[in-house]
Amino acid sequence: MEVKELEEIVDNIILQHDYPGFEPRSLNVALPQLVNDAPARLYFAALSSENIYVQLVSLRWFQTRLGAARRSANAIANQLDNKDAWVRFETIRTIEIGKLWDENSILKICALLKDPDERVREQAAKACGYLARDASKLTKPAIQKTIITSLKEASQDSAESVRRKAVKSLRKLGAFSLS
């Protein structure tokens, strides 16, 4: 199977689910078994598709196949720079679920605490708590400090949901203070 075929399947599934007010990026597509069982190289290639829905399908596929996600960690982390907020959101989730962090992806997620999209900021704040705690043995103290500084800034975010997630992450890290 090739990416073009996957794009056609995903577009057809989205078309079948279309109704007024439907946001196709929110659809967690249930792929046919044959497509779901396709090799990881298909989903690796799908990350580079111009079709955002296919990128999302690929990221969600990797969220359930952590071994394949680890082998594709760099390509997944590259999606943190994607222009689409849904793709950035799902990329953060994929990195968090798969524990795919390295210093570069952690720093990118910290930068996403200032993303224009509130859901992306909220997911980044949540992920920073897990990433910092779990990756503490893998990262330099300067990276840990960057995470905590970024979370402290996010705890002053204009969105209450982002503030709440940032404070929760700071508490997990033992870095929360009222001052």
Buried (B, 14 or more C-beta within 10 A) or exposed (E): EEBEEBBEBBBEBBEEEEEEEEEBBEBEBEBEEEBEEBEBEBBBBBBEBEBBBBBBBBBBBBBEBBEBBEBBBEBBBBBBEBEBBBBBBBBBBBBBBBBBBBBEBBBBBBBBBEBEBBBBBBBBBBBBBBBBBEBEEEBEEEBBEBBBEBBBEBBEBEBEBBBBBBBBBBEBBEBBEEE
